[in-house]
């Protein structure tokens, strides 16, 4: 975590894991830790996660959740509508 977050991590948690962090991470599998680190890398503008945040990152979504909440389909862009909306935005911003 120090390698990823540098002084942000050190200022928040120090350079040595606390007993609480160590005990929590000891119970995780290698795959769970990889998942948590991957989640951290996907949010580069975030501060270092707290222990509860990190523990939430390492748990894959329950199957019923993935099945219940499907991603919306990609919207179809009508080029004429897009051009019209861009023109309106330019006009509103005083651009030509």
Secondary structure, DSSP 8 states (H G I E B T S, - for coil): -HHHHTHHHHHHH-SS--HHHHHHHHTS-HHHHHHHHHHHHH-TTS----HHHHHHHTS---HHHHHHS---------HHHHHHHHHHHHHHTT--
